[in-house]
Structure formats: C-alpha cells, structure tokens
C-alpha cells in the first residue's frame, strides 16, 4: 500500500513539474513576446532610440529563451 501511495505522489509531482515547465517555458514567454510585439509596433516610441533599444533587447532575450527551451524539450523527447 505504501508503494502505491509513493508512486501516486511521484506521478503528481511529475505532472506538476511538467505543467510548471510548460507554463514558464512556452506559455509565459509567448505571452510576453506578443505583448512586446504589440508595444514595439505602436507608434508611441518611434522617436525614442533608448526605449526602442530596450524593447528590442527584451524581445531578443525572449526569443532566445523560447528557442533554447524548445531545443531542450526536443532533446528529451
């Protein structure tokens, strides 16, 4: 009975870990990417070089994060 309980606990922890990985690795960066895309495409900051540079730098970081995480997930599969 104890072995079955520990196995179910292991499965629950495994599923929670996978959901956290999917959320922080795929969903959250995609949402942030869409948000940065909408901010970058607006005409509010076209005259400001510094703000535009910061937004471009943040979007490149998000793209690299998504790319690396997808590579890691593809290796594991």
Residue pairs with C-beta under 8 A, 6 or more apart in sequence:
25 66
25 69
25 73
26 66
26 69
26 70
29 62
29 65
29 66
29 69
30 66
32 62
33 59
33 62
33 63
33 66
36 55
36 58
36 59
36 62
37 59
39 45
39 55
40 52
40 55
40 56
40 59
45 51
45 52
45 55
46 52
